């Protein structure tokens, strides 16, 4: 027989087991709802558009003379207090206002109430929203701004720098100084090269595509000689030299130019013909021993895939500002890795540093002359040809909006697209206020008046 104390203990134990058994397990729906309550939610999107002048006139064969660049910035806030920042730059401010308007009117509101932790879901929803008008071109640029902001916010939520969130195995990346210098006099081109070397760069890229090809060859020869003399003086190895034609040449001209450039030890020739000439790139691959890079102007990962698979590229050049953001950038880069093709970049280097650090197939990361040092808290520093990544949560770019204010584009005012009440749907008052904040469509107003 059991003692009374043992009997009581046994009954208590049995009761606890019964209680646990009778408690129904949580359903998948309940688990998802609990997870959603634990996730921060985006409650506002603010868009700014600036037209920033360049210190000096820049030139290339694609844009001609560049005296300013459009800067479109999106700031997204979560109800947990963190803020993510995304941005792109556009030479001469061309269509930057359209990008800002697209974010304000259409893409921005779609982020309200979403969790920044679900980057893939948010990107797919934006792509679906734009499916009827196509995802390339301006749409892809606008998606880039928001996707970068979402990733920045996600990294800040996790309190990690973006490169660590992406699983990077290194905290520095090789960089190349990319001059926008097609019409720069030869003496000034050499001075610019010398300054790049003084600033810590050990790889140089110059523009080609002048009216007379012999002028291009003369400039390449002069810069190569200067780099070789510099390397000899410091007792180092030969420094890499790249050239970019920005699609200026026809296929026959490109074949001729690559043959003339072979003797000058060029690391690669960038975009000798337009990026959509897939058959042309295939012919260049079969006729030249110089590596050819392309892809900087394509705006979807499918176009990158087409160039890689059909165009037989030596190097895939991908721009996070063109392709739709970090989400498709990483997919395109992984695709290149599968095909054993190195990746280089074009566009906002402060973002690309983090992405390149997470790639095993990355080569040099381009640093353009559209630098934002005077407008951000963490200016660029280069040491021994590499950019060191910081441990600041997110991508580390924090804009000085007071300094930027004088460059605000007068055709686009600062706009906050929406704010959502805490953990719920928009109230009637919030919806009314949101409608008042959005710019009115002149076409809709005209149609309404006609009716």
Long-range contacts (C-beta under 8 A, 24 or more apart in sequence): 36-115, 37-423, 39-115, 39-117, 39-118, 40-78, 40-79, 40-80, 40-82, 40-115, 40-116, 40-117, 40-157, 41-78, 41-79, 41-113, 41-114, 41-115, 41-420, 41-423, 42-76, 42-77, 42-78, 42-111, 42-112, 42-113, 42-114, 42-115, 42-116, 42-150, 42-153, 42-420, 43-77, 43-78, 43-79, 43-112, 43-113, 43-419, 43-420, 43-422, 44-76, 44-77, 44-112, 44-416, 44-417, 44-418, 44-419, 44-420, 45-74, 45-75, 45-76, 45-103, 45-108, 45-109, 45-111, 45-112, 45-146, 45-416, 45-417, 45-418, 46-74, 46-75, 46-76, 46-77, 46-414, 46-415, 46-416, 46-417, 47-72, 47-73, 47-74, 47-100, 47-103, 47-104, 47-108, 47-412, 47-414, 47-415, 47-416, 47-417, 48-72, 48-73, 48-74, 48-75, 48-100, 48-401, 48-404, 48-408, 48-414, 49-73, 49-96, 49-97, 49-100, 49-408, 49-409, 49-411, 49-412, 50-404, 50-407, 50-408, 50-409, 51-93, 51-96, 51-407, 51-408, 51-409, 52-375, 52-404, 52-407, 53-407, 54-369, 54-370, 58-91, 58-180, 58-181, 58-369, 59-180, 59-181, 59-182, 59-183, 59-184, 59-207, 60-180, 60-182, 60-207, 60-209, 60-244, 60-246, 61-182, 61-207, 61-209, 61-210, 61-245, 61-246, 61-247, 61-248, 62-246, 62-247, 62-248, 63-91, 63-92, 65-183, 66-91, 66-92, 66-180, 67-92, 68-92, 68-93, 69-93, 69-370, 70-94, 70-95, 70-96, 70-97, 70-99, 70-409, 71-96, 71-372, 71-404, 71-407, 72-96, 72-99, 72-100, 72-103, 72-141, 72-145, 73-145, 73-399, 74-103, 74-108, 74-145, 74-146, 74-149, 75-149, 76-111, 76-116, 76-146, 76-149, 76-150, 76-153, 78-116, 78-153, 78-157, 79-422, 79-423, 80-157, 82-153, 82-156, 82-157, 83-153, 83-156, 84-116, 84-149, 84-150, 84-151, 84-152, 84-153, 84-154, 84-156, 84-394, 85-148, 85-149, 85-152, 85-394, 85-395, 85-397, 85-398, 85-399, 86-144, 86-145, 86-146, 86-147, 86-148, 86-149, 86-150, 86-151, 86-152, 86-325, 87-145, 87-148, 87-348, 87-397, 87-399, 88-141, 88-144, 88-145, 88-148, 88-321, 88-347, 88-348, 89-321, 89-347, 89-348, 89-370, 90-141, 91-370, 93-409, 95-138, 95-141, 96-409, 97-409, 97-411, 97-412, 98-138, 99-138, 99-141, 99-142, 99-145, 100-409, 100-412, 101-412, 101-439, 102-138, 102-139, 102-142, 103-142, 103-145, 103-146, 103-417, 104-415, 104-417, 104-438, 104-439, 105-417, 105-438, 105-439, 105-441, 106-130, 107-142, 107-143, 107-146, 108-146, 108-417, 108-418, 109-417, 109-418, 109-434, 111-146, 111-150, 112-417, 112-418, 112-419, 112-420, 112-426, 113-420, 113-425, 116-150, 116-153, 116-154, 116-157, 117-154, 117-157, 119-147, 119-150, 119-151, 119-154, 119-326, 119-327, 120-327, 122-146, 122-147, 122-150, 123-147, 123-150, 123-324, 123-325, 123-327, 123-328, 127-324, 135-299, 135-300, 135-324, 136-299, 136-300, 136-303, 137-299, 140-299, 140-300, 140-322, 140-323, 140-324, 141-299, 141-321, 141-322, 143-324, 143-325, 144-320, 144-321, 144-322, 144-323, 144-324, 144-325, 145-325, 146-325, 147-324, 147-325, 147-326, 147-327, 147-328, 148-320, 148-325, 148-326, 148-351, 148-395, 150-325, 151-325, 151-326, 151-327, 151-395, 152-394, 152-395, 152-397, 153-394, 155-393, 155-394, 155-395, 156-393, 156-394, 158-393, 159-393, 160-393, 161-354, 161-389, 161-390, 161-391, 161-392, 161-393, 161-394, 161-395, 161-396, 162-351, 162-354, 162-394, 162-395, 162-396, 163-353, 163-354, 163-355, 163-357, 163-358, 163-389, 164-391, 166-330, 166-354, 166-355, 166-357, 166-358, 167-358, 168-354, 168-357, 168-358, 168-389, 169-357, 169-358, 169-360, 170-357, 171-357, 171-388, 171-389, 172-357, 172-386, 172-387, 172-388, 172-389, 173-353, 173-356, 173-357, 173-362, 173-365, 173-386, 173-387, 173-389, 174-203, 174-363, 174-364, 174-365, 174-385, 174-386, 175-201, 175-203, 175-349, 175-364, 175-365, 175-366, 175-367, 175-382, 175-385, 175-386, 175-387, 176-201, 176-203, 176-204, 176-205, 176-240, 176-242, 176-344, 176-364, 176-365, 176-366, 176-367, 177-201, 177-203, 177-204, 177-205, 177-367, 178-205, 178-244, 178-366, 178-367, 178-368, 178-369, 179-204, 179-205, 179-206, 179-207, 179-369, 180-207, 180-368, 180-369, 181-206, 181-207, 182-207, 182-208, 182-209, 182-210, 183-210, 186-218, 186-219, 186-222, 189-219, 189-222, 189-223, 190-222, 190-223, 190-226, 193-223, 193-226, 193-227, 194-226, 197-230, 199-382, 200-381, 200-382, 200-383, 200-384, 200-385, 201-367, 201-382, 201-385, 202-239, 202-240, 202-384, 202-385, 203-239, 203-240, 203-241, 203-242, 203-267, 203-364, 203-385, 204-239, 204-240, 204-241, 204-242, 205-241, 205-242, 205-243, 205-244, 205-270, 205-366, 206-241, 206-242, 206-243, 206-244, 207-243, 207-244, 207-245, 207-246, 208-243, 208-244, 208-245, 208-248, 208-257, 209-245, 209-246, 209-248, 209-249, 213-253, 213-256, 213-257, 213-260, 216-243, 216-257, 217-260, 217-261, 217-264, 220-261, 220-264, 220-266, 221-264, 224-264, 224-265, 238-265, 240-267, 240-364, 241-265, 241-266, 241-267, 242-266, 242-267, 242-268, 242-269, 242-270, 242-293, 242-364, 243-269, 243-270, 244-269, 244-270, 244-271, 245-269, 245-270, 245-271, 245-272, 245-273, 246-270, 246-271, 247-271, 247-272, 247-273, 247-274, 247-275, 247-297, 249-273, 251-277, 251-280, 251-283, 251-284, 254-280, 254-284, 255-283, 255-284, 255-287, 255-288, 258-284, 258-287, 258-288, 258-290, 258-292, 259-288, 261-290, 262-288, 262-289, 262-290, 266-290, 267-291, 268-292, 268-293, 268-314, 268-315, 268-344, 269-293, 270-294, 270-296, 270-317, 271-296, 271-297, 271-317, 275-303, 275-307, 276-303, 278-306, 278-307, 278-310, 278-311, 279-310, 279-311, 280-311, 281-307, 281-311, 281-312, 281-313, 282-310, 282-311, 282-312, 285-311, 285-312, 285-313, 285-314, 286-312, 291-315, 293-317, 293-344, 296-322, 296-346, 296-347, 297-322, 298-322, 298-323, 299-323, 299-324, 300-324, 300-328, 301-328, 301-331, 301-332, 301-335, 304-332, 304-335, 304-336, 305-332, 305-335, 308-335, 308-336, 308-339, 308-341, 309-339, 313-341, 314-341, 314-342, 315-341, 315-342, 315-343, 315-344, 315-363, 316-341, 316-342, 316-343, 316-344, 317-343, 317-344, 317-345, 317-346, 318-343, 318-344, 318-345, 318-346, 319-345, 319-346, 319-347, 320-345, 320-347, 320-348, 320-351, 320-352, 320-355, 321-347, 321-348, 322-346, 322-347, 326-351, 326-355, 329-355, 330-355, 330-358, 333-359, 333-361, 333-362, 336-361, 337-361, 349-380, 349-387, 350-376, 350-380, 350-395, 350-396, 350-397, 351-395, 351-397, 353-387, 353-389, 354-389, 354-395, 357-389, 372-397, 372-399, 374-400, 374-403, 375-399, 375-400, 375-403, 375-404, 376-400, 413-439, 415-439
